[in-house]
Amino acid sequence: MNYIKQVNAFYKLIQNNPLSSNAQCLYNYLLNKNSELGWVKEFTVSNMIVCGYTGLSRKTLDRVRNELKQKGYIDYKKGVSNQAGKYLIVEFDTQDVTQNGTQNVTRYVTQSVHIK
């Protein structure tokens, strides 16, 4: 995944598939976290850490994470017991986004978006 291309595609897509400012904050944090991890397909991060970095309450985190998932920007699988949940960032086909910026975000998925 290319960080700059992904960010640029993200901001083109939210013009026609809008997100709340809190969801945008969470997405940017998750994108940065995945970059730090070397662009792994799936990664885990605890709710406490996400809330600490983003300033979101736990209730708001749950709501905006679901917003990102429902709109096709991420996939998330809740952890069991005391384990952190798993995130997957949907990689956008940046060429299609640039050429067809008005189409729905789900058209730009270039990988499976279901965490196993």
N, C-alpha and C positions, 0 to 999 in steps of 0.2 A: 504494500500500500504506500502511496506517495502522500505524505502529510499535506503539502501545499495544494496538490490537486484535489485531495479529499475535502479540505476546508473550502476551497473555491467552489467545488460542486455542491457542498452542503449549503452555502449561502445563496447559490443560484436556486436550489431546490426549495428553500424555505420561502422564497418569494411567492410560490404558488402552492406550497404545502406548509403553511405557517405553523410555527411552534411557539409556545410560551417562552418568555425570557428565561424562566427557570429551566425549561427543557433544553434550551440552547446552552445554558451554563453547564448543565450536566453533560451534554454531548461533547462540548469542548474539553471538559475535564477527562472524560473517558477516552477521547481521541488522543489527548496528551499522554495519558497513562499507558495506552497501548503503544505509543511511540517509544516511551521509556523502556517498555518491555521488549522492544525489537519487533513489533508488528506480529505478534502471535495471533493465531486464529481465534482462540478463546482465552480469556483471562479472568482472574478473580480479584475482587477488591471488596473489603468489608464495608458495610453500610456506615459504620462509624467513621472510617477514613473518608469516604465520599462526602458525608455530611460535613466533616471538618474542613475539607478543602473547598467545598462549594458554598458553605454557609446555609445549606438547605436543612430544614427540619426533617426528621425521619418520615413524617406523614407526607410532606411535600416531595421528598425523594421518591417514595412509592408512587405517587401520582404522576410525576413527570417522567419517571422511568417507564411507566405504562404508556404514557403519551408517545414517547420515542419508539417504543416497541409497536404500538398499534399503527403508527404512521410509517413504519418500515425503516427506521434509521438504525435500530439495534435489535438484537435478540437478547433475552435475559432468562436465565433459569435460576430460580430461588435455591439457595443452599439448604441442606438438611442439617438439623441440629444446630451446632455452633459453627458451621462452615459458611464461608462467604459465597455469595451467588456468582454465577458465571455470566460474563458479558461477551457478546460478539458484535463488532461494529460492521454494519453492512458497507461493503465497498462499492462505490458508485462507478459506473462506466462514464468517466469524465468526458469523453468525446460526445456521447449521446446527450449528456446534461448540457454541454455547451451548445450543441446544435438544436436541441429540443427542450429548452428550459421550462416550457409550460406543461410538460407531461407529468404524470404522477410518479412520485419517487419510487414506487415499487417496480417500475419498468427498468430501473438502473441497477438492480441487484445483479452482481456478477459472481455470487457464491451462494451456497445454501445458507439460509438464515435461521436454521433451527439447531440449537445446541443439543448435542447428544448427552 
